[in-house]
């Protein structure tokens, strides 16, 4: 035990050269000084035994009573711990790792975590500390030790596990190889698009933003867009429909040019008819953020006619965004009208396969639903309604800066016109974005009561949610349920918007058809597409003229009926007057 005392002295003072140095204890912690004196006592019989030293140091206030020793001892005894104890330990461990000495986490704790995951029932609870320690590893070691654990977790059908993985995706997606994402992870993630749990569907949609750069052509341009089309048109939750539109705008830069040109406008125009105000606002902002991918002919023929009705929307936020976006598009068309040479530079990104330099779609709006709202999906209880729905759309979606500035920021005719236009039309109100970020941090997506919630298994007829939505909700009109799980929402404007949708001309209703997801070789050339657009415009114009002619004919018919009724009344009055005169004459 005298040797243990010498070890303690050398730990804090350096090499021991003389026994006299043992009396210098200034650098030894006060918690150890009493035990140290006993260990270095001249009386060998009075020195404590090792078990007594450990017991005294592990008592409350002892030198070994700290988070580091507690964590190491717990990991060594983890196989004997209850599942609830493990969950609480792993939830606390992530916040303690930064205070541990360098190297302890990587060489001591990480191997224990991997063993607990592989041979125990730690499950997804081990994920946060595992990913935090994984950041200290070189990429090759990360691929060898951490990625297999992540791939294995994605194969789990437990909803709590899936939700944790999706929420933590941004922390490890950069370490994943594209082949791993496309072959092992995306097929598992795609199951969440049709899950019956709304929180799973929401997080699955958000995950596509992180996975899109690594997805291959089929997974991104065919499978993902097919799921998005179903969610945007048939999902019963307005927040999920909104997030689908937001995500589509964020991944637009990664889509194939021909797919992008065929899908984006139809999807965003459909979103402008959604009865949920934030969904309409998101669609307007998406059109502004992705404007560099639209031909000017499409802007004039399809986008502006769809935006103009929104200037009379029942929601103030939707109207404001519509006016800004319309002014921005009109500014582009006006400049091209004055200088036709600008058309080529403004349409430079339409057929570009690489992401735009402006990267506007990556920052144009926040997510429509926070973690607090997501909890209401699970609660299945009534929620209070707000007295003002347009405030909700302003809180849930970031507001773009004024689009009127587009003309001043793009006065030059250089090839940078498109990039500056994208920046000016989609720049954000940073103060509002900061407030939204604070609100999101305060209600972190990871703030779930995992042990108390019965998430269930994912293999529970996932298609039922969309079947249920399609039986009650048409692609162009979503009628909210009486107990729709939303906070701070008002149903009256939603019902009025649904009525307005039904009154709109059905000939302009653009949906995501299955034909839009055909192989790339089957797409028609761009010239054919423009010809078809002109023909469809002429057809719509003919139908409008025919409808106007029928209205005029109906008006004339009604006028004739009213005149006939008026003549009959005059005739009856004259007959009554004549009969009255005859009676007076007889008397």
C-alpha positions in Angstrom: 0.0 0.0 0.0 3.0 2.2 0.5 3.7 1.9 -3.2 0.1 3.1 -4.0 0.9 6.2 -1.9 4.1 6.8 -3.9 2.0 6.4 -7.2 -0.4 9.1 -6.0 2.5 11.5 -5.2 4.2 10.9 -8.6 0.9 11.4 -10.4 0.7 15.0 -9.2 4.4 15.9 -8.7 6.5 13.9 -11.1 9.3 11.4 -10.4 10.0 10.6 -6.8 13.7 10.9 -5.9 13.7 10.8 -2.1 11.4 9.7 0.7 11.6 13.1 2.1 9.6 14.4 -0.9 6.6 12.4 0.2 5.9 15.0 2.9 5.2 17.6 0.3 1.5 17.3 -0.4 0.5 20.7 -1.7 -0.4 19.4 -5.2 -2.3 16.4 -4.1 -6.2 17.0 -4.0 -7.6 17.5 -0.5 -10.0 14.6 -1.0 -7.0 12.3 -1.2 -4.7 13.8 1.4 -6.1 11.9 4.4 -5.9 8.5 2.6 -2.4 9.4 1.2 -1.0 10.1 4.7 -2.3 6.7 5.9 -0.8 4.9 2.8 2.6 6.5 3.4 2.6 6.1 7.2 5.7 4.6 8.8 3.5 2.2 10.6 2.9 -0.6 8.1 0.1 -2.1 10.2 -1.9 1.1 10.2 -2.0 1.4 6.4 -5.5 0.6 5.0 -6.2 -2.3 2.7 -7.1 -1.7 -1.0 -10.8 -2.6 -0.5 -11.1 0.0 2.2 -9.4 2.7 0.1 -11.8 2.1 -2.8 -14.8 2.1 -0.5 -13.9 5.3 1.1 -13.1 7.0 -2.2 -16.4 5.9 -3.7 -18.5 7.3 -0.8 -20.3 10.6 -1.2 -17.8 13.3 -1.5 -15.0 10.9 -2.2 -12.3 11.3 -4.8 -13.7 8.5 -7.0 -17.3 9.7 -6.8 -17.6 11.5 -10.2 -19.3 11.1 -13.5 -16.2 9.6 -15.2 -15.8 6.7 -12.7 -19.6 6.2 -12.6 -19.8 5.9 -16.4 -16.9 3.4 -16.6 -18.3 1.2 -13.8 -21.8 1.3 -15.3 -20.4 0.2 -18.7 -18.5 -2.7 -17.2 -21.7 -3.9 -15.4 -24.1 -3.0 -18.2 -25.2 -6.6 -18.9 -26.7 -6.8 -15.4 -28.6 -3.5 -15.6 -32.3 -3.1 -16.3 -33.5 -1.7 -19.7 -34.8 1.5 -18.0 -31.5 2.0 -16.3 -29.6 1.7 -19.6 -31.9 4.2 -21.2 -31.4 6.8 -18.5 -27.6 6.2 -18.5 -27.2 6.6 -22.3 -29.4 9.8 -22.3 -27.1 11.4 -19.7 -23.8 10.1 -21.2 -24.1 12.2 -24.3 -23.9 15.4 -22.2 -21.0 14.2 -20.1 -18.6 13.1 -22.8 -17.2 16.6 -23.4 -16.0 16.8 -19.8 -14.1 13.5 -19.9 -10.4 13.5 -20.5 -9.2 13.2 -24.1 -8.8 9.6 -25.3 -11.1 8.1 -22.6 -14.2 8.4 -24.9 -12.5 7.0 -28.0 -10.4 4.2 -26.4 -12.4 3.3 -23.3 -16.1 4.2 -23.7 -16.6 3.7 -27.4 -15.6 0.0 -27.4 -17.9 -0.6 -24.5 -20.8 1.1 -26.3 -20.2 -1.0 -29.4 -20.2 -4.2 -27.3 -23.4 -3.1 -25.5 -25.1 -2.5 -28.9 -23.8 -5.8 -30.5 -24.3 -8.2 -27.6 -26.9 -6.4 -25.5 -30.4 -4.9 -25.8 -29.2 -1.3 -25.7 -30.9 -0.6 -29.1 -31.3 3.0 -30.3 -30.6 4.5 -26.9 -26.8 4.0 -27.6 -27.0 6.1 -30.8 -26.5 9.7 -29.4 -23.3 9.0 -27.5 -22.1 6.6 -30.2 -22.4 9.3 -32.9 -20.8 11.9 -30.6 -17.8 9.8 -30.1 -17.7 8.8 -33.7 -16.9 12.4 -34.6 -13.4 11.8 -33.1 -12.7 8.9 -35.4 -10.9 9.0 -38.7 -13.2 8.3 -41.7 -11.8 4.8 -42.3 -12.3 3.8 -38.7 -15.8 5.4 -38.7 -16.8 3.3 -41.7 -15.5 0.2 -40.0 -16.9 0.6 -36.5 -19.9 3.0 -36.6 -21.6 2.7 -40.0 -22.4 -1.1 -39.5 -24.3 -0.2 -36.3 -26.2 2.5 -38.1 -27.2 0.2 -41.0 -28.3 -2.5 -38.5 -30.5 0.0 -36.6 -32.2 1.0 -39.8 -33.4 -2.5 -40.3 -35.3 -2.4 -37.0 -39.1 -2.1 -37.2 -39.3 -0.3 -33.8 -40.7 3.2 -34.4 -38.7 4.8 -31.5 -35.5 3.5 -33.1 -36.5 4.7 -36.6 -37.4 8.2 -35.2 -34.1 8.6 -33.4 -32.2 7.6 -36.5 -34.0 10.1 -38.7 -33.6 12.9 -36.1 -29.8 12.2 -35.9 -29.3 11.7 -39.6 -27.5 15.0 -40.2 -24.8 13.9 -37.7 -23.7 10.8 -39.6 -24.9 11.2 -43.2 -21.7 12.8 -44.4 -19.8 9.6 -43.4 -22.1 7.3 -45.4 -21.0 6.2 -48.9 -23.6 6.6 -51.7 -23.7 2.9 -52.3 -24.5 2.3 -48.7 -27.3 4.9 -48.8 -28.9 3.6 -51.9 -28.6 -0.1 -51.2 -29.0 -0.5 -47.4 -30.5 2.7 -46.0 -32.9 4.3 -48.5 -35.1 1.2 -48.9 -35.6 1.1 -45.1 -36.2 4.9 -44.9 -38.8 4.8 -47.7 -41.0 2.6 -45.6 -41.6 5.7 -43.4 -43.3 7.6 -46.1 -46.4 5.5 -45.7 -46.2 4.8 -42.0 -49.4 5.2 -40.0 -47.6 7.4 -37.4 -47.5 11.0 -38.5 -44.2 11.8 -36.6 -42.5 9.0 -38.6 -43.8 10.4 -41.9 -42.7 13.9 -41.0 -39.2 12.9 -40.1 -38.9 10.7 -43.2 -39.7 13.7 -45.4 -37.1 15.8 -43.6 -34.5 13.1 -44.0 -34.6 13.4 -47.8 -33.0 16.8 -47.6 -29.8 15.1 -46.2 -30.0 12.0 -48.3 -30.7 13.7 -51.7 -27.1 14.4 -52.6 -26.2 10.7 -52.3 -29.3 9.2 -53.9 -29.1 7.7 -57.4 -31.3 8.6 -60.3 -34.1 6.1 -59.6 -34.3 6.5 -55.9 -34.4 10.3 -56.1 -36.2 11.1 -59.4 -38.6 8.2 -59.4 -39.2 6.6 -56.0 -38.9 9.7 -53.8 -41.1 11.9 -56.1 -43.7 9.2 -56.3 -44.0 9.2 -52.5 -44.0 13.0 -52.4 -46.9 13.1 -54.9 -49.0 10.9 -52.6 -48.1 12.7 -49.5 -48.8 16.2 -50.9 -52.2 15.3 -52.3 -53.6 12.7 -49.9 -52.0 13.1 -46.4 -54.6 14.1 -43.8 -52.2 16.3 -41.9 -51.7 19.8 -43.3 -48.2 20.1 -41.7 -47.0 17.0 -43.6 -48.4 18.3 -46.9 -46.6 21.6 -46.2 -43.3 19.9 -45.3 -43.5 17.8 -48.5 -43.6 21.1 -50.5 -40.8 22.5 -48.5 -38.6 19.5 -49.0 -39.3 19.4 -52.7 -38.1 23.0 -53.0 -34.9 22.2 -51.0 -34.0 19.1 -53.2 -34.8 20.8 -56.5 -31.2 21.4 -57.2 -30.4 17.7 -57.1 -33.2 16.6 -59.4 -32.5 15.7 -63.0 -33.2 18.8 -65.2 -35.9 17.1 -67.3 -37.6 15.6 -64.3 -37.3 18.9 -62.5 -38.9 20.9 -65.3 -41.8 18.4 -65.6 -42.6 18.1 -61.9 -41.9 21.3 -60.0 -44.4 23.6 -61.4 -47.3 21.1 -61.2 -46.4 20.2 -57.7 -46.1 23.8 -56.4 -49.3 24.9 -58.2 -51.2 22.1 -56.6 -49.9 23.3 -53.3 -51.3 26.7 -53.9 -54.8 25.2 -53.8 -54.3 23.4 -50.4 -56.8 24.5 -47.8 -54.1 24.7 -45.2 -52.7 28.3 -45.2 -49.0 27.3 -44.4 -49.1 24.8 -47.3 -50.2 27.6 -49.7 -47.5 29.9 -48.4 -44.9 27.2 -48.7 -45.8 26.6 -52.4 -45.5 30.3 -53.2 -42.1 30.5 -51.5 -41.0 27.4 -53.3 -41.9 28.9 -56.7 -39.8 32.0 -55.8 -36.9 30.0 -54.5 -36.7 27.7 -57.5 -37.4 30.4 -60.1 -34.1 29.8 -61.9 -35.3 26.4 -63.0 -38.4 27.7 -64.9 -38.6 28.8 -68.5 -39.9 32.3 -68.9 -42.7 31.0 -71.2 -43.8 28.7 -68.3 -43.7 31.7 -65.9 -46.1 33.6 -68.1 -48.4 30.8 -69.1 -48.6 28.7 -65.9 -47.1 30.3 -62.8 -48.4 33.8 -62.9 -52.0 32.7 -63.7 -51.8 30.4 -60.7 -50.4 33.0 -58.3 -52.9 35.8 -59.2 -55.9 34.3 -57.4 -53.9 34.0 -54.2 -53.8 37.9 -54.0 -57.3 37.6 -52.7 -56.6 34.7 -50.3 -58.3 34.6 -46.9 -54.9 34.4 -45.2 -52.9 37.7 -45.0 -49.5 35.9 -45.1 -50.4 34.1 -48.2 -51.5 37.3 -49.9 -48.3 39.1 -49.0 -46.1 36.3 -50.3 -48.2 36.1 -53.5 -47.7 39.9 -54.2 -43.9 39.7 -53.6 -43.5 36.6 -55.8 -45.7 38.1 -58.6 -43.7 41.3 -58.6 -40.4 39.3 -58.8 -41.6 37.3 -61.8 -43.0 40.3 -63.5 -39.7 42.1 -63.0 -37.9 39.3 -64.8 -40.3 39.3 -67.7 -40.1 43.1 -68.0 -36.3 43.1 -68.2 -36.4 40.4 -70.8 -38.9 42.3 -72.8 -36.6 45.4 -72.7 -33.5 43.3 -73.5 -34.2 39.9 -75.1 -30.6 39.0 -74.7 -31.1 38.4 -71.0 -33.3 35.4 -71.7 -30.4 33.0 -72.2 -28.7 34.0 -68.9 -32.0 33.9 -66.9 -32.7 30.4 -68.2 -29.1 29.1 -67.8 -30.0 26.9 -64.9 -33.1 25.3 -66.4 -31.1 22.4 -68.0 -28.2 22.4 -65.6 -27.6 19.2 -63.8 -25.3 20.6 -61.1 -26.6 22.5 -58.1 -27.0 26.3 -58.6 -24.3 28.6 -57.2 -26.9 30.6 -55.3 -28.1 27.5 -53.5 -31.2 29.4 -52.7 -33.5 26.5 -52.2 -31.4 25.2 -49.3 -32.2 28.2 -47.1 -35.5 29.6 -48.3 -37.8 28.4 -45.6 -38.0 26.6 -42.3 -39.9 23.5 -41.4 -43.6 24.0 -41.0 -44.0 21.7 -38.0 -41.9 21.9 -34.8 -41.3 19.1 -32.3 -44.1 20.5 -30.1 -46.6 20.0 -32.9 -45.2 16.6 -33.7 -46.0 15.5 -30.1 -49.7 16.3 -30.8 -49.7 13.6 -33.5 -49.1 11.0 -30.8 -51.3 12.5 -28.0 -54.6 11.8 -29.9 -56.2 14.5 -27.8 -58.1 17.7 -28.7 -56.0 20.8 -29.1 -57.0 24.5 -28.7 -57.6 26.6 -31.8 -56.2 29.9 -32.6 -58.2 33.0 -33.3 -55.9 34.1 -36.1 -54.7 31.6 -38.7 -52.6 33.9 -40.7 -50.3 34.4 -37.7 -49.6 30.7 -37.8 -48.4 30.8 -41.3 -46.0 33.6 -40.5 -44.6 31.8 -37.5 -44.2 28.4 -39.2 -42.7 29.7 -42.4 -39.8 32.1 -42.9 -40.8 35.3 -44.8 -38.8 36.1 -48.0 -37.3 39.5 -48.4 -38.9 42.0 -50.7 -38.9 40.7 -54.3 -39.2 44.2 -55.6 -35.5 44.6 -55.2 -34.9 42.1 -58.0 -34.7 44.7 -60.7 -32.1 46.8 -58.9 -29.9 43.9 -58.1 -29.9 42.6 -61.7 -29.3 45.7 -63.8 -26.3 44.1 -65.6 -26.7 41.8 -68.6 -23.9 39.5 -67.6 -24.2 35.8 -67.1 -24.5 36.4 -63.3 -28.0 37.7 -63.7 -29.6 34.3 -62.8 -27.5 33.9 -59.7 -28.3 37.4 -58.4 -31.9 37.0 -59.2 -32.1 33.8 -57.2 -30.4 35.4 -54.3 -32.6 38.5 -54.3 -35.9 36.6 -54.7 -35.2 34.1 -52.0 -33.2 35.9 -49.4 -34.6 35.5 -45.9 -35.6 37.8 -43.1 -32.7 36.9 -40.8 -34.2 38.2 -37.6 -37.3 36.0 -38.2 -35.1 33.0 -39.0 -33.2 33.6 -35.8 -36.4 33.6 -33.8 -37.5 30.4 -35.5 -34.2 28.8 -34.8 -34.5 29.7 -31.1 -37.9 28.2 -31.0 -36.7 25.0 -32.7 -33.8 24.7 -30.2 -36.1 25.2 -27.3 -38.3 22.4 -28.5 -35.7 20.0 -29.8 -36.8 17.1 -31.9 -34.9 14.8 -29.6 -37.0 15.8 -26.6 -39.2 12.7 -26.4 -40.2 10.6 -23.5 -39.0 7.4 -25.0 -39.7 5.1 -22.1 -43.3 6.3 -21.6 -44.4 6.2 -25.2 -45.6 3.0 -26.8 -44.4 3.6 -30.4 -45.2 0.1 -31.6 -43.9 -1.7 -34.6 -43.6 -0.3 -38.1 -45.1 -3.4 -39.8 -48.7 -2.3 -39.3 -50.3 -1.9 -42.8 -48.5 1.3 -43.6 -50.7 2.0 -46.6 -53.8 2.5 -44.5 -53.0 6.1 -43.8 -53.1 7.2 -47.4 -56.1 5.0 -48.1 -57.9 6.7 -45.3 -56.8 10.1 -46.6 -57.9 9.3 -50.2 -61.3 8.2 -49.1 -62.1 11.6 -47.6 -59.8 14.0 -49.3 -59.6 14.9 -52.9 -56.3 15.9 -54.5 -57.4 19.5 -54.7 -59.4 19.8 -51.5 -58.5 18.6 -48.0 -61.4 18.8 -45.5 -60.0 18.8 -41.9 -61.3 16.4 -39.3 -63.0 17.7 -36.2 -60.2 16.6 -34.0 -57.3 17.5 -36.4 -54.2 17.5 -34.2 -53.0 21.0 -34.7 -52.3 23.9 -32.4 -53.0 27.6 -33.2 -55.0 26.8 -36.3 -58.4 28.1 -37.4 -60.8 25.8 -39.4 -63.1 28.5 -40.8 -60.6 29.9 -43.3 -59.7 26.4 -44.3 -63.3 25.5 -45.1 -63.7 28.7 -47.1 -60.5 27.9 -49.0 -61.8 24.4 -49.8 -65.0 26.0 -51.2 -62.9 28.3 -53.4 -60.9 25.4 -54.6 -64.0 23.5 -55.7 -65.2 26.6 -57.6 -61.9 26.9 -59.6 -61.7 25.8 -63.2 -60.8 22.1 -63.2 -59.1 22.4 -66.6 -56.2 24.1 -64.9 -55.8 21.5 -62.1 -52.3 20.1 -62.5 -51.5 16.9 -60.6 -48.6 14.5 -60.3 -49.6 11.7 -62.6 -47.8 8.3 -62.9 -46.9 9.3 -66.4 -44.6 11.9 -64.9 -42.3 9.2 -63.5 -41.4 7.5 -66.8 -37.8 6.7 -67.8 -35.7 9.5 -69.1 -35.7 8.2 -72.7 -39.5 8.6 -72.9 -39.5 12.3 -72.2 -40.4 14.5 -75.1 -38.0 17.1 -76.4 -38.2 20.6 -75.0 -39.6 22.0 -78.2 -42.5 19.6 -78.1 -43.2 20.5 -74.5 -43.4 24.2 -75.4 -45.7 23.4 -78.3 -48.0 21.4 -76.0 -48.0 24.2 -73.5 -49.1 26.7 -76.3 -51.8 24.3 -77.5 -53.1 23.7 -73.9 -53.2 27.5 -73.5 -55.2 27.9 -76.7 -57.5 25.1 -75.5 -58.1 26.9 -72.2 -58.7 30.2 -74.0 -61.3 28.5 -76.3 -63.1 26.9 -73.3 -63.2 30.3 -71.5 -64.7 31.9 -74.6 -67.3 29.2 -74.8 -68.2 29.5 -71.1 -68.5 33.3 -71.6 -70.8 32.8 -74.5 -73.0 30.4 -72.6 -73.2 32.9 -69.7 -74.3 35.7 -72.1 -77.0 33.4 -73.6 -78.2 32.5 -70.1 -78.4 36.2 -69.1 -80.5 37.0 -72.2 -82.8 34.1 -71.5 -83.3 35.3 -67.9 -84.0 38.9 -69.1 -86.7 37.6 -71.5 -88.3 35.6 -68.7 -88.4 38.7 -66.4 -89.9 40.8 -69.2 -92.6 38.2 -69.8 -93.5 38.1 -66.1 -93.6 41.9 -66.1 -96.0 41.9 -69.1 -98.3 39.3 -67.4 -98.5 41.5 -64.3 -99.5 44.6 -66.3 -102.1 42.6 -68.2 -103.6 41.3 -64.9 -103.7 44.8 -63.4 -105.5 46.2 -66.5 -108.1 43.4 -66.4 -108.8 44.1 -62.7 -109.2 47.8 -63.4 -111.6 47.2 -66.3 -113.7 44.8 -64.2 -113.9 47.4 -61.4 -115.1 50.1 -63.9 -117.8 47.8 -65.2 -119.1 47.1 -61.7 -119.3 50.8 -61.0 -121.2 51.4 -64.2 -123.8 48.7 -63.4 -124.4 50.2 -60.0 
